[in-house]
Amino acid sequence: MPHNNEPPVSLKIFGKQSRFLREQRGMTRRELAALIPYSESQIAMVERGERPPKPGYVDAVDAALGAGGVLRVLIPDVAEKHHPAWAEEYVKLQAEALALHSYCTHFLHGLLQTEEYADAVFQSVRPSMESDEIERSVQARLATQILLTRRPACRMTFVLEEPVLRRKMGGQAVWEGQLKNLLKLSELHNLQLQVMPLDRETHAGMDGPMTLLETPEHHTIGYVAGQQGSYFLTEPDDISIMSHRYGTIRSQALDAEASRAFIQHLLTGEA
């Protein structure tokens, strides 16, 4: 089930409709931007279906174009959501998962992130995100963490590459707070953290990060995130390979007790 950055159909339809109404009135994007509190570039992205319009944008454009509610009525279908369209299905599957197993290579899984760390992650995204978009993304990420204490409990394992723990994302204070949070999370009965040390001479994780989810129907789904999107893997052969690979990665990583000690040593400057 591939996922990419192709805009949802609802956004394409809204964009075409709003562009049609604007052009029918002989108005350029620059002229429309002069009438509403949104930039010409924002108008262009919405009209191309590349960006979901805020309700305030829809109201302003509807009024400026004299659309009489034709655009406003579409707000429930196109209003900005908490997660990007390509991530909605994953978020739903994760919330329902019986088990989650994740190998992290560049930054911590969202379930493990503090608010400050999550903010630093989104601040690092390029092209840069708008400040309000960052705030919404952080809050949406924190909302998923209800899975950590959900009942019935979700069984979770995470393998973290050592550089992920050493990278001081957001600065010293944020980094220390994040490591302390990991130590706290490692005490949960349903969660196990393991560190993959840099001095490993053999390593099964060369193909990059991955996540395995067990659904309520006891099916296992693979999830891989990449530069321009993400995709699911459901074929038995693919899942077999990913499960074997993840098992090998876990066997090569430090065990839970040694991993906890490693994180403590990072905090004290001993590692």
Legacy VTK file of the C-alpha trace (Angstrom):
# vtk DataFile Version 3.0
C-alpha trace
ASCII
DATASET POLYDATA
POINTS 271 float
0.000 0.000 0.000
2.200 2.851 -1.212
1.947 6.326 0.204
3.378 9.435 -1.374
2.815 13.159 -1.508
-0.031 13.030 -4.060
-2.671 15.497 -2.777
-6.016 14.018 -1.625
-8.794 14.247 -4.230
-10.870 16.513 -1.970
-8.075 19.095 -1.904
-7.679 18.961 -5.687
-11.408 19.516 -6.171
-11.478 22.430 -3.733
-8.423 23.973 -5.383
-9.925 23.752 -8.859
-13.240 25.152 -7.659
-11.683 28.132 -5.908
-9.403 28.842 -8.866
-12.361 28.674 -11.251
-14.327 31.160 -9.164
-11.330 33.511 -8.964
-10.677 33.413 -12.704
-14.384 33.862 -13.465
-14.137 37.178 -11.670
-11.032 38.125 -13.636
-8.953 38.261 -10.482
-5.258 37.322 -10.174
-3.813 35.561 -7.133
-2.014 38.769 -6.211
-5.267 40.706 -6.299
-6.974 38.090 -4.145
-4.070 38.122 -1.676
-4.587 41.877 -1.278
-8.132 41.216 -0.077
-7.465 38.419 2.418
-4.875 37.819 5.213
-3.093 35.100 3.230
-0.140 35.298 0.852
-0.100 34.760 -2.899
2.056 31.656 -2.422
-0.468 30.174 0.042
-3.270 30.768 -2.448
-1.242 29.035 -5.164
-0.574 25.979 -2.982
-4.228 25.650 -2.000
-5.396 26.021 -5.603
-2.992 23.260 -6.673
-4.303 21.035 -3.887
-0.885 20.932 -2.240
-1.975 22.399 1.079
-5.192 21.991 3.074
-6.907 25.358 3.621
-7.585 26.593 7.126
-11.266 27.316 7.866
-10.345 31.012 8.111
-8.848 30.867 4.626
-12.002 29.308 3.195
-14.211 31.938 4.847
-12.007 34.775 3.586
-11.802 33.502 0.008
-15.510 32.686 -0.122
-16.314 36.259 0.958
-13.698 37.908 -1.295
-14.978 36.042 -4.349
-18.633 36.496 -3.468
-19.080 32.736 -3.621
-22.132 32.780 -1.367
-21.002 29.767 0.698
-20.075 27.533 -2.243
-16.556 27.163 -0.827
-17.523 27.378 2.845
-19.719 24.299 2.592
-16.609 22.249 1.748
-14.794 23.025 5.018
-15.505 19.599 6.642
-14.021 17.848 3.614
-10.864 19.900 3.191
-10.067 21.490 6.572
-6.565 20.904 7.854
-6.241 17.709 9.876
-3.937 16.886 12.764
-1.781 14.633 10.569
-0.756 14.840 6.906
-2.981 12.782 4.627
-0.330 10.138 4.004
0.070 9.563 7.782
-3.611 9.232 8.726
-3.798 5.493 8.045
-0.630 4.781 10.016
-1.835 6.802 13.014
-5.098 4.839 13.026
-3.318 1.482 12.797
-0.873 2.454 15.522
-3.665 3.491 17.902
-5.299 0.056 17.511
-2.117 -2.036 17.501
-1.718 -5.033 19.787
2.049 -4.774 19.375
4.511 -2.296 17.895
8.187 -2.894 17.142
10.329 -0.091 15.767
13.938 0.379 14.671
14.995 4.060 14.892
18.007 5.325 12.954
17.779 9.135 12.715
15.508 10.340 15.502
13.333 8.853 18.214
9.958 7.327 17.454
7.113 9.764 18.102
5.828 7.665 20.991
9.093 8.287 22.861
9.469 12.013 22.245
9.085 14.778 24.803
7.216 17.892 23.718
10.479 19.848 23.468
12.206 17.141 21.445
9.227 16.839 19.086
9.305 20.599 18.574
13.017 20.422 17.714
12.337 17.624 15.204
9.669 19.631 13.385
11.817 22.771 13.560
14.467 20.811 11.644
12.161 19.876 8.748
13.101 21.381 5.388
11.487 23.148 3.639
10.628 24.909 6.881
7.182 24.541 8.423
5.055 27.470 9.586
5.109 28.014 13.364
1.398 27.190 13.760
1.863 24.047 11.693
4.735 22.983 13.950
2.603 23.497 17.044
-0.264 21.431 15.625
2.138 18.680 14.573
3.736 18.548 18.030
0.375 18.325 19.787
-0.822 15.655 17.366
2.322 13.632 18.056
1.887 13.933 21.807
-1.738 12.824 21.475
-0.621 9.486 20.020
1.272 8.734 23.233
-1.939 7.611 24.897
-0.927 4.256 23.403
1.841 4.001 26.022
-0.666 3.513 28.841
-3.653 2.185 26.900
-5.624 -0.745 28.257
-5.342 -3.413 27.051
-1.639 -2.661 26.885
0.197 -2.512 23.584
3.422 -4.545 23.622
6.238 -2.312 22.392
9.916 -2.719 21.613
12.277 -0.072 20.252
15.829 -0.420 19.001
17.608 2.940 19.011
20.817 3.631 17.136
23.468 5.126 19.426
23.830 8.328 17.329
20.097 8.980 17.849
20.762 9.168 21.575
23.929 11.221 21.239
22.434 13.836 18.901
21.498 16.817 21.070
18.346 17.678 19.175
17.085 21.018 20.487
20.132 21.661 22.681
21.575 20.390 25.956
18.508 20.910 28.158
16.114 19.298 25.654
18.541 16.407 25.180
18.856 15.759 28.911
15.086 15.923 29.348
14.618 13.448 26.527
17.096 10.957 27.973
15.408 11.185 31.378
12.075 10.533 29.666
13.508 7.410 28.011
14.641 6.116 31.398
11.142 6.710 32.765
9.518 4.971 29.805
11.875 2.011 30.163
10.156 1.253 33.476
6.829 0.519 31.758
6.030 -3.183 31.873
4.861 -3.247 28.259
7.796 -1.348 26.732
11.387 -2.372 26.103
14.189 -0.126 24.883
17.424 -1.395 23.370
20.446 0.525 22.110
22.403 -0.499 19.015
26.003 0.472 19.865
28.335 2.033 17.324
31.039 -0.539 17.996
28.992 -3.391 16.516
31.053 -5.043 13.774
28.026 -6.746 12.175
24.692 -5.027 11.752
21.421 -6.264 10.195
19.877 -2.783 9.980
21.640 -1.537 6.874
18.361 -1.027 4.990
17.214 1.685 7.388
14.331 2.311 9.819
11.198 0.221 9.988
8.164 -0.501 12.122
6.100 -3.658 12.547
2.498 -3.396 13.760
0.260 -6.247 14.932
-3.398 -5.483 14.229
-6.372 -6.507 16.432
-6.898 -9.353 13.910
-3.345 -10.571 14.632
-2.038 -9.601 11.207
1.411 -8.046 11.050
1.952 -4.987 8.861
5.293 -3.446 7.985
5.700 0.314 7.744
8.633 2.158 6.204
9.018 5.949 6.106
11.197 7.669 3.533
12.156 11.032 2.102
9.059 11.706 0.018
6.438 9.599 1.746
5.949 6.180 3.242
4.495 2.784 2.485
3.028 -0.310 4.077
4.097 -3.891 3.465
1.535 -6.657 3.904
2.720 -9.544 1.722
3.710 -12.586 3.850
7.134 -12.845 2.202
7.909 -9.195 2.957
6.692 -9.466 6.555
8.730 -12.621 7.069
11.885 -10.842 5.912
11.214 -7.758 8.044
10.410 -9.841 11.130
13.584 -11.878 10.719
15.630 -8.722 10.192
14.139 -6.991 13.229
14.753 -10.059 15.364
18.395 -10.080 14.287
18.722 -6.350 15.018
17.388 -6.915 18.524
19.814 -9.761 19.111
22.714 -7.524 18.046
21.669 -4.589 20.245
22.393 -4.196 23.947
19.821 -5.877 26.170
17.296 -3.785 28.095
19.368 -3.534 31.288
22.589 -2.632 29.466
20.681 -0.134 27.329
19.267 1.579 30.400
22.751 1.765 31.905
24.085 3.226 28.639
21.475 6.012 28.704
22.308 6.754 32.342
26.003 6.979 31.443
25.192 9.410 28.650
23.449 11.651 31.151
26.384 11.605 33.540
28.950 12.086 30.796
30.485 8.637 31.337
29.653 7.313 27.842
LINES 1 272
271 0 1 2 3 4 5 6 7 8 9 10 11 12 13 14 15 16 17 18 19 20 21 22 23 24 25 26 27 28 29 30 31 32 33 34 35 36 37 38 39 40 41 42 43 44 45 46 47 48 49 50 51 52 53 54 55 56 57 58 59 60 61 62 63 64 65 66 67 68 69 70 71 72 73 74 75 76 77 78 79 80 81 82 83 84 85 86 87 88 89 90 91 92 93 94 95 96 97 98 99 100 101 102 103 104 105 106 107 108 109 110 111 112 113 114 115 116 117 118 119 120 121 122 123 124 125 126 127 128 129 130 131 132 133 134 135 136 137 138 139 140 141 142 143 144 145 146 147 148 149 150 151 152 153 154 155 156 157 158 159 160 161 162 163 164 165 166 167 168 169 170 171 172 173 174 175 176 177 178 179 180 181 182 183 184 185 186 187 188 189 190 191 192 193 194 195 196 197 198 199 200 201 202 203 204 205 206 207 208 209 210 211 212 213 214 215 216 217 218 219 220 221 222 223 224 225 226 227 228 229 230 231 232 233 234 235 236 237 238 239 240 241 242 243 244 245 246 247 248 249 250 251 252 253 254 255 256 257 258 259 260 261 262 263 264 265 266 267 268 269 270
